[in-house]
Amino acid sequence: MCKDNWEEFAPGLKTVEDAIEMRRRIFTAFEAAEKETDSEKRRAWLTFVIVGGGPTGVELAGAIAELANQTLKEDFRNIDTS
């Protein structure tokens, strides 16, 4: 599959602007999950897929895990960030 086919859903991470957009999407997903009452929809909001297993993908996976398990752990009442 060509990168252009999934770029809308899996943006690059090569610029500061890309990183800010990625951060926005991640925080938006946590906030949407907090408001969601349907458990399946909540699970969908909390499911992150990383395309690529290179250094950037590994770093991103670690950053999301750190956000969920440490940084945001106490910020939500309705979701279990672990």
Secondary structure, DSSP 8 states (H G I E B T S, - for coil): --HHHHTTTS---SSHHHHHHHHHHHHHHHHHHHH--SHHHHHHHT-------SHHHHHHHHHHHHIIIIISTTS-SS----
